[in-house]
């Protein structure tokens, strides 16, 4: 899960596994797997960094066999 901010200033948490694409057009628009769109205040680069860190944290929790 990643914490983001809607354009109206409200904070929310998004399941990063549901993200299909992230674009800046000019606002950062996140398209989810189901086709829904979310527009956020964070720049695209920050959203990508949050998703990468989320993935890393999941891998740290997975035991190596």
CHARMM-style PDB file with segment names, atoms N, HN, CA, C and O in Angstrom:
ATOM      1  N   UNK     1       0.845  -1.172   0.000  1.00  0.00      PROA
ATOM      2  CA  UNK     1       0.000   0.000   0.000  1.00  0.00      PROA
ATOM      3  C   UNK     1       0.893   1.239   0.000  1.00  0.00      PROA
ATOM      4  O   UNK     1       1.924   1.279   0.671  1.00  0.00      PROA
ATOM      5  N   UNK     2       0.477   2.245  -0.763  1.00  0.00      PROA
ATOM      6  HN  UNK     2      -0.361   2.212  -1.308  1.00  0.00      PROA
ATOM      7  CA  UNK     2       1.222   3.494  -0.792  1.00  0.00      PROA
ATOM      8  C   UNK     2       0.282   4.645  -0.432  1.00  0.00      PROA
ATOM      9  O   UNK     2      -0.888   4.648  -0.815  1.00  0.00      PROA
ATOM     10  N   UNK     3       0.808   5.616   0.306  1.00  0.00      PROA
ATOM     11  HN  UNK     3       1.758   5.614   0.618  1.00  0.00      PROA
ATOM     12  CA  UNK     3       0.019   6.774   0.728  1.00  0.00      PROA
ATOM     13  C   UNK     3       0.152   7.877  -0.321  1.00  0.00      PROA
ATOM     14  O   UNK     3       1.259   8.232  -0.727  1.00  0.00      PROA
ATOM     15  N   UNK     4      -0.990   8.412  -0.753  1.00  0.00      PROA
ATOM     16  HN  UNK     4      -1.889   8.124  -0.423  1.00  0.00      PROA
ATOM     17  CA  UNK     4      -1.033   9.456  -1.772  1.00  0.00      PROA
ATOM     18  C   UNK     4      -2.004  10.550  -1.350  1.00  0.00      PROA
ATOM     19  O   UNK     4      -2.690  10.433  -0.335  1.00  0.00      PROA
ATOM     20  N   UNK     5      -2.053  11.625  -2.153  1.00  0.00      PROA
ATOM     21  HN  UNK     5      -1.496  11.720  -2.978  1.00  0.00      PROA
ATOM     22  CA  UNK     5      -2.931  12.753  -1.865  1.00  0.00      PROA
ATOM     23  C   UNK     5      -3.758  13.082  -3.102  1.00  0.00      PROA
ATOM     24  O   UNK     5      -3.216  13.290  -4.187  1.00  0.00      PROA
ATOM     25  N   UNK     6      -5.083  13.128  -2.924  1.00  0.00      PROA
ATOM     26  HN  UNK     6      -5.523  12.960  -2.042  1.00  0.00      PROA
ATOM     27  CA  UNK     6      -5.958  13.537  -4.022  1.00  0.00      PROA
ATOM     28  C   UNK     6      -5.768  15.032  -4.287  1.00  0.00      PROA
ATOM     29  O   UNK     6      -5.184  15.735  -3.462  1.00  0.00      PROA
ATOM     30  N   UNK     7      -6.248  15.515  -5.416  1.00  0.00      PROA
ATOM     31  HN  UNK     7      -6.722  14.943  -6.086  1.00  0.00      PROA
ATOM     32  CA  UNK     7      -6.118  16.934  -5.750  1.00  0.00      PROA
ATOM     33  C   UNK     7      -6.791  17.833  -4.726  1.00  0.00      PROA
ATOM     34  O   UNK     7      -6.377  18.976  -4.534  1.00  0.00      PROA
ATOM     35  N   UNK     8      -7.853  17.312  -4.050  1.00  0.00      PROA
ATOM     36  HN  UNK     8      -8.190  16.383  -4.206  1.00  0.00      PROA
ATOM     37  CA  UNK     8      -8.563  18.120  -3.050  1.00  0.00      PROA
ATOM     38  C   UNK     8      -7.850  18.134  -1.698  1.00  0.00      PROA
ATOM     39  O   UNK     8      -8.356  18.724  -0.743  1.00  0.00      PROA
ATOM     40  N   UNK     9      -6.681  17.494  -1.602  1.00  0.00      PROA
ATOM     41  HN  UNK     9      -6.270  17.014  -2.377  1.00  0.00      PROA
ATOM     42  CA  UNK     9      -5.885  17.498  -0.381  1.00  0.00      PROA
ATOM     43  C   UNK     9      -6.131  16.326   0.542  1.00  0.00      PROA
ATOM     44  O   UNK     9      -5.431  16.181   1.544  1.00  0.00      PROA
ATOM     45  N   UNK    10      -7.106  15.484   0.236  1.00  0.00      PROA
ATOM     46  HN  UNK    10      -7.675  15.602  -0.578  1.00  0.00      PROA
ATOM     47  CA  UNK    10      -7.391  14.336   1.102  1.00  0.00      PROA
ATOM     48  C   UNK    10      -6.369  13.222   0.860  1.00  0.00      PROA
ATOM     49  O   UNK    10      -6.069  12.850  -0.275  1.00  0.00      PROA
ATOM     50  N   UNK    11      -5.852  12.711   1.972  1.00  0.00      PROA
ATOM     51  HN  UNK    11      -6.095  13.013   2.894  1.00  0.00      PROA
ATOM     52  CA  UNK    11      -4.900  11.599   1.921  1.00  0.00      PROA
ATOM     53  C   UNK    11      -5.666  10.285   1.770  1.00  0.00      PROA
ATOM     54  O   UNK    11      -6.777  10.147   2.282  1.00  0.00      PROA
ATOM     55  N   UNK    12      -5.067   9.320   1.065  1.00  0.00      PROA
ATOM     56  HN  UNK    12      -4.164   9.432   0.649  1.00  0.00      PROA
ATOM     57  CA  UNK    12      -5.642   7.986   0.955  1.00  0.00      PROA
ATOM     58  C   UNK    12      -4.517   6.995   0.702  1.00  0.00      PROA
ATOM     59  O   UNK    12      -3.388   7.382   0.402  1.00  0.00      PROA
ATOM     60  N   UNK    13      -4.837   5.725   0.827  1.00  0.00      PROA
ATOM     61  HN  UNK    13      -5.754   5.411   1.071  1.00  0.00      PROA
ATOM     62  CA  UNK    13      -3.863   4.660   0.613  1.00  0.00      PROA
ATOM     63  C   UNK    13      -4.336   3.821  -0.561  1.00  0.00      PROA
ATOM     64  O   UNK    13      -5.507   3.452  -0.646  1.00  0.00      PROA
ATOM     65  N   UNK    14      -3.413   3.525  -1.465  1.00  0.00      PROA
ATOM     66  HN  UNK    14      -2.461   3.824  -1.396  1.00  0.00      PROA
ATOM     67  CA  UNK    14      -3.727   2.772  -2.678  1.00  0.00      PROA
ATOM     68  C   UNK    14      -2.949   1.467  -2.690  1.00  0.00      PROA
ATOM     69  O   UNK    14      -1.762   1.440  -2.364  1.00  0.00      PROA
ATOM     70  N   UNK    15      -3.616   0.391  -3.066  1.00  0.00      PROA
ATOM     71  HN  UNK    15      -4.580   0.413  -3.331  1.00  0.00      PROA
ATOM     72  CA  UNK    15      -2.947  -0.890  -3.231  1.00  0.00      PROA
ATOM     73  C   UNK    15      -2.098  -0.813  -4.501  1.00  0.00      PROA
ATOM     74  O   UNK    15      -2.638  -0.798  -5.607  1.00  0.00      PROA
ATOM     75  N   UNK    16      -0.789  -0.765  -4.349  1.00  0.00      PROA
ATOM     76  HN  UNK    16      -0.350  -0.777  -3.450  1.00  0.00      PROA
ATOM     77  CA  UNK    16       0.124  -0.587  -5.474  1.00  0.00      PROA
ATOM     78  C   UNK    16       0.043  -1.734  -6.476  1.00  0.00      PROA
ATOM     79  O   UNK    16       0.395  -1.558  -7.642  1.00  0.00      PROA
ATOM     80  N   UNK    17      -0.413  -2.897  -6.043  1.00  0.00      PROA
ATOM     81  HN  UNK    17      -0.699  -3.040  -5.096  1.00  0.00      PROA
ATOM     82  CA  UNK    17      -0.539  -4.040  -6.950  1.00  0.00      PROA
ATOM     83  C   UNK    17      -1.639  -3.841  -7.985  1.00  0.00      PROA
ATOM     84  O   UNK    17      -1.695  -4.578  -8.970  1.00  0.00      PROA
ATOM     85  N   UNK    18      -2.508  -2.866  -7.784  1.00  0.00      PROA
ATOM     86  HN  UNK    18      -2.463  -2.267  -6.984  1.00  0.00      PROA
ATOM     87  CA  UNK    18      -3.620  -2.626  -8.707  1.00  0.00      PROA
ATOM     88  C   UNK    18      -3.295  -1.593  -9.782  1.00  0.00      PROA
ATOM     89  O   UNK    18      -4.139  -1.300 -10.628  1.00  0.00      PROA
ATOM     90  N   UNK    19      -2.088  -1.041  -9.761  1.00  0.00      PROA
ATOM     91  HN  UNK    19      -1.403  -1.280  -9.073  1.00  0.00      PROA
ATOM     92  CA  UNK    19      -1.726   0.009 -10.717  1.00  0.00      PROA
ATOM     93  C   UNK    19      -1.369  -0.599 -12.066  1.00  0.00      PROA
ATOM     94  O   UNK    19      -0.541  -1.505 -12.159  1.00  0.00      PROA
ATOM     95  N   UNK    20      -2.017  -0.075 -13.116  1.00  0.00      PROA
ATOM     96  HN  UNK    20      -2.690   0.661 -13.039  1.00  0.00      PROA
ATOM     97  CA  UNK    20      -1.678  -0.472 -14.486  1.00  0.00      PROA
ATOM     98  C   UNK    20      -0.691   0.528 -15.085  1.00  0.00      PROA
ATOM     99  O   UNK    20       0.358   0.131 -15.593  1.00  0.00      PROA
ATOM    100  N   UNK    21      -1.018   1.827 -15.029  1.00  0.00      PROA
ATOM    101  HN  UNK    21      -1.870   2.150 -14.616  1.00  0.00      PROA
ATOM    102  CA  UNK    21      -0.126   2.856 -15.579  1.00  0.00      PROA
ATOM    103  C   UNK    21      -0.144   4.100 -14.695  1.00  0.00      PROA
ATOM    104  O   UNK    21      -1.082   4.329 -13.931  1.00  0.00      PROA
ATOM    105  N   UNK    22       0.921   4.897 -14.819  1.00  0.00      PROA
ATOM    106  HN  UNK    22       1.683   4.711 -15.440  1.00  0.00      PROA
ATOM    107  CA  UNK    22       1.008   6.204 -14.171  1.00  0.00      PROA
ATOM    108  C   UNK    22       1.456   7.184 -15.251  1.00  0.00      PROA
ATOM    109  O   UNK    22       2.459   6.956 -15.926  1.00  0.00      PROA
ATOM    110  N   UNK    23       0.701   8.284 -15.412  1.00  0.00      PROA
ATOM    111  HN  UNK    23      -0.114   8.469 -14.863  1.00  0.00      PROA
ATOM    112  CA  UNK    23       1.010   9.280 -16.440  1.00  0.00      PROA
ATOM    113  C   UNK    23       0.925  10.676 -15.839  1.00  0.00      PROA
ATOM    114  O   UNK    23       0.219  10.895 -14.855  1.00  0.00      PROA
ATOM    115  N   UNK    24       1.648  11.619 -16.438  1.00  0.00      PROA
ATOM    116  HN  UNK    24       2.221  11.441 -17.238  1.00  0.00      PROA
ATOM    117  CA  UNK    24       1.499  13.032 -16.098  1.00  0.00      PROA
ATOM    118  C   UNK    24       0.889  13.728 -17.312  1.00  0.00      PROA
ATOM    119  O   UNK    24       1.543  13.870 -18.345  1.00  0.00      PROA
ATOM    120  N   UNK    25      -0.364  14.160 -17.185  1.00  0.00      PROA
ATOM    121  HN  UNK    25      -0.895  14.044 -16.346  1.00  0.00      PROA
ATOM    122  CA  UNK    25      -1.095  14.690 -18.349  1.00  0.00      PROA
ATOM    123  C   UNK    25      -1.911  15.949 -18.049  1.00  0.00      PROA
ATOM    124  O   UNK    25      -3.085  15.877 -18.412  1.00  0.00      PROA
ATOM    125  N   UNK    26      -1.546  17.036 -17.486  1.00  0.00      PROA
ATOM    126  HN  UNK    26      -0.593  17.094 -17.191  1.00  0.00      PROA
ATOM    127  CA  UNK    26      -0.308  17.291 -16.746  1.00  0.00      PROA
ATOM    128  C   UNK    26      -0.366  16.796 -15.308  1.00  0.00      PROA
ATOM    129  O   UNK    26       0.682  16.586 -14.697  1.00  0.00      PROA
ATOM    130  N   UNK    27      -1.592  16.599 -14.732  1.00  0.00      PROA
ATOM    131  HN  UNK    27      -2.443  16.770 -15.229  1.00  0.00      PROA
ATOM    132  CA  UNK    27      -1.672  16.036 -13.378  1.00  0.00      PROA
ATOM    133  C   UNK    27      -1.313  14.561 -13.432  1.00  0.00      PROA
ATOM    134  O   UNK    27      -1.489  13.903 -14.457  1.00  0.00      PROA
ATOM    135  N   UNK    28      -0.811  14.051 -12.322  1.00  0.00      PROA
ATOM    136  HN  UNK    28      -0.668  14.586 -11.489  1.00  0.00      PROA
ATOM    137  CA  UNK    28      -0.454  12.639 -12.257  1.00  0.00      PROA
ATOM    138  C   UNK    28      -1.726  11.809 -12.196  1.00  0.00      PROA
ATOM    139  O   UNK    28      -2.510  11.914 -11.253  1.00  0.00      PROA
ATOM    140  N   UNK    29      -1.917  10.987 -13.214  1.00  0.00      PROA
ATOM    141  HN  UNK    29      -1.280  10.902 -13.980  1.00  0.00      PROA
ATOM    142  CA  UNK    29      -3.108  10.152 -13.335  1.00  0.00      PROA
ATOM    143  C   UNK    29      -2.691   8.694 -13.244  1.00  0.00      PROA
ATOM    144  O   UNK    29      -1.853   8.224 -14.013  1.00  0.00      PROA
ATOM    145  N   UNK    30      -3.289   7.984 -12.291  1.00  0.00      PROA
ATOM    146  HN  UNK    30      -3.970   8.366 -11.666  1.00  0.00      PROA
ATOM    147  CA  UNK    30      -3.012   6.560 -12.087  1.00  0.00      PROA
ATOM    148  C   UNK    30      -4.203   5.788 -12.634  1.00  0.00      PROA
ATOM    149  O   UNK    30      -5.343   6.021 -12.233  1.00  0.00      PROA
ATOM    150  N   UNK    31      -3.928   4.864 -13.558  1.00  0.00      PROA
ATOM    151  HN  UNK    31      -3.002   4.674 -13.883  1.00  0.00      PROA
ATOM    152  CA  UNK    31      -4.964   3.986 -14.080  1.00  0.00      PROA
ATOM    153  C   UNK    31      -4.818   2.634 -13.394  1.00  0.00      PROA
ATOM    154  O   UNK    31      -3.732   2.055 -13.358  1.00  0.00      PROA
ATOM    155  N   UNK    32      -5.923   2.144 -12.854  1.00  0.00      PROA
ATOM    156  HN  UNK    32      -6.804   2.615 -12.883  1.00  0.00      PROA
ATOM    157  CA  UNK    32      -5.911   0.871 -12.137  1.00  0.00      PROA
ATOM    158  C   UNK    32      -6.281  -0.268 -13.076  1.00  0.00      PROA
ATOM    159  O   UNK    32      -6.804  -0.037 -14.166  1.00  0.00      PROA
ATOM    160  N   UNK    33      -6.011  -1.486 -12.654  1.00  0.00      PROA
ATOM    161  HN  UNK    33      -5.586  -1.673 -11.768  1.00  0.00      PROA
ATOM    162  CA  UNK    33      -6.295  -2.659 -13.484  1.00  0.00      PROA
ATOM    163  C   UNK    33      -7.755  -2.745 -13.901  1.00  0.00      PROA
ATOM    164  O   UNK    33      -8.052  -3.225 -14.995  1.00  0.00      PROA
ATOM    165  N   UNK    34      -8.669  -2.292 -13.056  1.00  0.00      PROA
ATOM    166  HN  UNK    34      -8.428  -1.903 -12.167  1.00  0.00      PROA
ATOM    167  CA  UNK    34     -10.092  -2.336 -13.368  1.00  0.00      PROA
ATOM    168  C   UNK    34     -10.550  -1.218 -14.285  1.00  0.00      PROA
ATOM    169  O   UNK    34     -11.719  -1.171 -14.668  1.00  0.00      PROA
ATOM    170  N   UNK    35      -9.626  -0.297 -14.651  1.00  0.00      PROA
ATOM    171  HN  UNK    35      -8.676  -0.335 -14.340  1.00  0.00      PROA
ATOM    172  CA  UNK    35      -9.971   0.790 -15.546  1.00  0.00      PROA
ATOM    173  C   UNK    35     -10.268   2.106 -14.852  1.00  0.00      PROA
ATOM    174  O   UNK    35     -10.385   3.135 -15.518  1.00  0.00      PROA
ATOM    175  N   UNK    36     -10.395   2.102 -13.523  1.00  0.00      PROA
ATOM    176  HN  UNK    36     -10.300   1.266 -12.982  1.00  0.00      PROA
ATOM    177  CA  UNK    36     -10.629   3.347 -12.783  1.00  0.00      PROA
ATOM    178  C   UNK    36      -9.389   4.226 -12.859  1.00  0.00      PROA
ATOM    179  O   UNK    36      -8.273   3.735 -13.029  1.00  0.00      PROA
ATOM    180  N   UNK    37      -9.603   5.544 -12.729  1.00  0.00      PROA
ATOM    181  HN  UNK    37     -10.510   5.942 -12.590  1.00  0.00      PROA
ATOM    182  CA  UNK    37      -8.514   6.516 -12.741  1.00  0.00      PROA
ATOM    183  C   UNK    37      -8.505   7.266 -11.420  1.00  0.00      PROA
ATOM    184  O   UNK    37      -9.557   7.581 -10.863  1.00  0.00      PROA
ATOM    185  N   UNK    38      -7.299   7.548 -10.922  1.00  0.00      PROA
ATOM    186  HN  UNK    38      -6.445   7.292 -11.375  1.00  0.00      PROA
ATOM    187  CA  UNK    38      -7.125   8.344  -9.718  1.00  0.00      PROA
ATOM    188  C   UNK    38      -6.132   9.451 -10.067  1.00  0.00      PROA
ATOM    189  O   UNK    38      -5.058   9.180 -10.604  1.00  0.00      PROA
ATOM    190  N   UNK    39      -6.492  10.696  -9.761  1.00  0.00      PROA
ATOM    191  HN  UNK    39      -7.365  10.916  -9.325  1.00  0.00      PROA
ATOM    192  CA  UNK    39      -5.597  11.823 -10.010  1.00  0.00      PROA
ATOM    193  C   UNK    39      -5.034  12.267  -8.671  1.00  0.00      PROA
ATOM    194  O   UNK    39      -5.780  12.503  -7.720  1.00  0.00      PROA
ATOM    195  N   UNK    40      -3.705  12.381  -8.601  1.00  0.00      PROA
ATOM    196  HN  UNK    40      -3.099  12.190  -9.373  1.00  0.00      PROA
ATOM    197  CA  UNK    40      -3.036  12.686  -7.336  1.00  0.00      PROA
ATOM    198  C   UNK    40      -2.112  13.892  -7.469  1.00  0.00      PROA
ATOM    199  O   UNK    40      -1.727  14.286  -8.570  1.00  0.00      PROA
ATOM    200  N   UNK    41      -1.765  14.471  -6.310  1.00  0.00      PROA
ATOM    201  HN  UNK    41      -2.078  14.151  -5.416  1.00  0.00      PROA
ATOM    202  CA  UNK    41      -0.874  15.634  -6.274  1.00  0.00      PROA
ATOM    203  C   UNK    41       0.590  15.260  -6.489  1.00  0.00      PROA
ATOM    204  O   UNK    41       1.362  16.054  -7.026  1.00  0.00      PROA
ATOM    205  N   UNK    42       0.971  14.067  -6.075  1.00  0.00      PROA
ATOM    206  HN  UNK    42       0.345  13.421  -5.639  1.00  0.00      PROA
ATOM    207  CA  UNK    42       2.368  13.665  -6.162  1.00  0.00      PROA
ATOM    208  C   UNK    42       2.800  13.558  -7.634  1.00  0.00      PROA
ATOM    209  O   UNK    42       2.023  13.114  -8.479  1.00  0.00      PROA
ATOM    210  N   UNK    43       4.035  13.965  -7.933  1.00  0.00      PROA
ATOM    211  HN  UNK    43       4.665  14.327  -7.246  1.00  0.00      PROA
ATOM    212  CA  UNK    43       4.530  13.806  -9.300  1.00  0.00      PROA
ATOM    213  C   UNK    43       4.730  12.330  -9.642  1.00  0.00      PROA
ATOM    214  O   UNK    43       4.894  11.496  -8.752  1.00  0.00      PROA
ATOM    215  N   UNK    44       4.716  12.022 -10.920  1.00  0.00      PROA
ATOM    216  HN  UNK    44       4.583  12.700 -11.643  1.00  0.00      PROA
ATOM    217  CA  UNK    44       4.849  10.645 -11.385  1.00  0.00      PROA
ATOM    218  C   UNK    44       6.106   9.988 -10.811  1.00  0.00      PROA
ATOM    219  O   UNK    44       6.060   8.831 -10.392  1.00  0.00      PROA
ATOM    220  N   UNK    45       7.198  10.696 -10.788  1.00  0.00      PROA
ATOM    221  HN  UNK    45       7.235  11.636 -11.128  1.00  0.00      PROA
ATOM    222  CA  UNK    45       8.464  10.143 -10.281  1.00  0.00      PROA
ATOM    223  C   UNK    45       8.316   9.679  -8.834  1.00  0.00      PROA
ATOM    224  O   UNK    45       8.849   8.635  -8.459  1.00  0.00      PROA
ATOM    225  N   UNK    46       7.595  10.451  -8.020  1.00  0.00      PROA
ATOM    226  HN  UNK    46       7.162  11.300  -8.325  1.00  0.00      PROA
ATOM    227  CA  UNK    46       7.396  10.078  -6.617  1.00  0.00      PROA
ATOM    228  C   UNK    46       6.503   8.845  -6.494  1.00  0.00      PROA
ATOM    229  O   UNK    46       6.770   7.970  -5.671  1.00  0.00      PROA
ATOM    230  N   UNK    47       5.455   8.769  -7.296  1.00  0.00      PROA
ATOM    231  HN  UNK    47       5.238   9.480  -7.965  1.00  0.00      PROA
ATOM    232  CA  UNK    47       4.571   7.591  -7.272  1.00  0.00      PROA
ATOM    233  C   UNK    47       5.373   6.344  -7.635  1.00  0.00      PROA
ATOM    234  O   UNK    47       5.249   5.310  -6.978  1.00  0.00      PROA
ATOM    235  N   UNK    48       6.185   6.439  -8.666  1.00  0.00      PROA
ATOM    236  HN  UNK    48       6.286   7.279  -9.200  1.00  0.00      PROA
ATOM    237  CA  UNK    48       7.006   5.293  -9.079  1.00  0.00      PROA
ATOM    238  C   UNK    48       7.954   4.895  -7.950  1.00  0.00      PROA
ATOM    239  O   UNK    48       8.115   3.706  -7.674  1.00  0.00      PROA
ATOM    240  N   UNK    49       8.580   5.867  -7.298  1.00  0.00      PROA
ATOM    241  HN  UNK    49       8.449   6.833  -7.522  1.00  0.00      PROA
ATOM    242  CA  UNK    49       9.488   5.571  -6.182  1.00  0.00      PROA
ATOM    243  C   UNK    49       8.758   4.882  -5.037  1.00  0.00      PROA
ATOM    244  O   UNK    49       9.285   3.946  -4.435  1.00  0.00      PROA
ATOM    245  N   UNK    50       7.544   5.343  -4.734  1.00  0.00      PROA
ATOM    246  HN  UNK    50       7.116   6.103  -5.223  1.00  0.00      PROA
ATOM    247  CA  UNK    50       6.750   4.718  -3.670  1.00  0.00      PROA
ATOM    248  C   UNK    50       6.407   3.268  -4.016  1.00  0.00      PROA
ATOM    249  O   UNK    50       6.454   2.393  -3.151  1.00  0.00      PROA
ATOM    250  N   UNK    51       6.067   3.017  -5.268  1.00  0.00      PROA
ATOM    251  HN  UNK    51       6.029   3.727  -5.971  1.00  0.00      PROA
ATOM    252  CA  UNK    51       5.731   1.651  -5.698  1.00  0.00      PROA
ATOM    253  C   UNK    51       6.966   0.754  -5.624  1.00  0.00      PROA
ATOM    254  O   UNK    51       6.872  -0.394  -5.189  1.00  0.00      PROA
ATOM    255  N   UNK    52       8.111   1.265  -6.044  1.00  0.00      PROA
ATOM    256  HN  UNK    52       8.187   2.198  -6.398  1.00  0.00      PROA
ATOM    257  CA  UNK    52       9.352   0.485  -5.969  1.00  0.00      PROA
ATOM    258  C   UNK    52       9.683   0.156  -4.518  1.00  0.00      PROA
ATOM    259  O   UNK    52      10.036  -0.983  -4.211  1.00  0.00      PROA
ATOM    260  N   UNK    53       9.575   1.129  -3.625  1.00  0.00      PROA
ATOM    261  HN  UNK    53       9.288   2.054  -3.875  1.00  0.00      PROA
ATOM    262  CA  UNK    53       9.864   0.887  -2.207  1.00  0.00      PROA
ATOM    263  C   UNK    53       8.874  -0.107  -1.612  1.00  0.00      PROA
ATOM    264  O   UNK    53       9.249  -0.947  -0.795  1.00  0.00      PROA
ATOM    265  N   UNK    54       7.609  -0.013  -2.020  1.00  0.00      PROA
ATOM    266  HN  UNK    54       7.304   0.669  -2.684  1.00  0.00      PROA
ATOM    267  CA  UNK    54       6.597  -0.975  -1.569  1.00  0.00      PROA
ATOM    268  C   UNK    54       7.005  -2.393  -1.975  1.00  0.00      PROA
ATOM    269  O   UNK    54       6.947  -3.313  -1.159  1.00  0.00      PROA
ATOM    270  N   UNK    55       7.415  -2.571  -3.223  1.00  0.00      PROA
ATOM    271  HN  UNK    55       7.463  -1.824  -3.886  1.00  0.00      PROA
ATOM    272  CA  UNK    55       7.848  -3.888  -3.696  1.00  0.00      PROA
ATOM    273  C   UNK    55       9.053  -4.401  -2.935  1.00  0.00      PROA
ATOM    274  O   UNK    55       9.125  -5.582  -2.598  1.00  0.00      PROA
ATOM    275  N   UNK    56      10.001  -3.514  -2.664  1.00  0.00      PROA
ATOM    276  HN  UNK    56       9.943  -2.554  -2.937  1.00  0.00      PROA
ATOM    277  CA  UNK    56      11.190  -3.905  -1.891  1.00  0.00      PROA
ATOM    278  C   UNK    56      10.820  -4.350  -0.489  1.00  0.00      PROA
ATOM    279  O   UNK    56      11.373  -5.319   0.030  1.00  0.00      PROA
ATOM    280  N   UNK    57       9.876  -3.635   0.127  1.00  0.00      PROA
ATOM    281  HN  UNK    57       9.427  -2.848  -0.294  1.00  0.00      PROA
ATOM    282  CA  UNK    57       9.481  -4.004   1.491  1.00  0.00      PROA
ATOM    283  C   UNK    57       8.807  -5.374   1.505  1.00  0.00      PROA
ATOM    284  O   UNK    57       8.974  -6.138   2.455  1.00  0.00      PROA
ATOM    285  N   UNK    58       8.050  -5.686   0.463  1.00  0.00      PROA
ATOM    286  HN  UNK    58       7.914  -5.065  -0.309  1.00  0.00      PROA
ATOM    287  CA  UNK    58       7.433  -7.014   0.382  1.00  0.00      PROA
ATOM    288  C   UNK    58       8.487  -8.098   0.239  1.00  0.00      PROA
ATOM    289  O   UNK    58       8.381  -9.153   0.863  1.00  0.00      PROA
ATOM    290  N   UNK    59       9.502  -7.846  -0.578  1.00  0.00      PROA
ATOM    291  HN  UNK    59       9.587  -6.989  -1.085  1.00  0.00      PROA
ATOM    292  CA  UNK    59      10.567  -8.846  -0.770  1.00  0.00      PROA
ATOM    293  C   UNK    59      11.370  -9.061   0.502  1.00  0.00      PROA
ATOM    294  O   UNK    59      11.843 -10.169   0.756  1.00  0.00      PROA
ATOM    295  N   UNK    60      11.531  -8.006   1.314  1.00  0.00      PROA
ATOM    296  HN  UNK    60      11.146  -7.106   1.108  1.00  0.00      PROA
ATOM    297  CA  UNK    60      12.265  -8.156   2.585  1.00  0.00      PROA
ATOM    298  C   UNK    60      11.485  -9.039   3.561  1.00  0.00      PROA
ATOM    299  O   UNK    60      12.083  -9.699   4.410  1.00  0.00      PROA
ATOM    300  N   UNK    61      10.163  -9.055   3.446  1.00  0.00      PROA
ATOM    301  HN  UNK    61       9.677  -8.519   2.756  1.00  0.00      PROA
ATOM    302  CA  UNK    61       9.340  -9.846   4.352  1.00  0.00      PROA
ATOM    303  C   UNK    61       9.241 -11.301   3.923  1.00  0.00      PROA
ATOM    304  O   UNK    61       8.836 -12.145   4.722  1.00  0.00      PROA
ATOM    305  N   UNK    62       9.599 -11.620   2.679  1.00  0.00      PROA
ATOM    306  HN  UNK    62       9.928 -10.935   2.029  1.00  0.00      PROA
ATOM    307  CA  UNK    62       9.500 -12.978   2.161  1.00  0.00      PROA
ATOM    308  C   UNK    62      10.733 -13.766   2.559  1.00  0.00      PROA
ATOM    309  O   UNK    62      11.850 -13.358   2.241  1.00  0.00      PROA
ATOM    310  N   UNK    63      10.554 -14.897   3.254  1.00  0.00      PROA
ATOM    311  HN  UNK    63       9.646 -15.228   3.512  1.00  0.00      PROA
ATOM    312  CA  UNK    63      11.711 -15.692   3.640  1.00  0.00      PROA
ATOM    313  C   UNK    63      12.368 -16.324   2.422  1.00  0.00      PROA
ATOM    314  O   UNK    63      11.690 -16.753   1.488  1.00  0.00      PROA
ATOM    315  N   UNK    64      13.682 -16.376   2.444  1.00  0.00      PROA
ATOM    316  HN  UNK    64      14.233 -16.027   3.202  1.00  0.00      PROA
ATOM    317  CA  UNK    64      14.445 -17.009   1.352  1.00  0.00      PROA
ATOM    318  C   UNK    64      14.563 -18.478   1.657  1.00  0.00      PROA
ATOM    319  O   UNK    64      14.936 -18.859   2.767  1.00  0.00      PROA
ATOM    320  N   UNK    65      14.246 -19.315   0.674  1.00  0.00      PROA
ATOM    321  HN  UNK    65      13.943 -19.005  -0.227  1.00  0.00      PROA
ATOM    322  CA  UNK    65      14.344 -20.780   0.880  1.00  0.00      PROA
ATOM    323  C   UNK    65      15.435 -21.383   0.078  1.00  0.00      PROA
ATOM    324  OT1 UNK    65      15.648 -22.595   0.138  1.00  0.00      PROA
TER     325      UNK     65
END
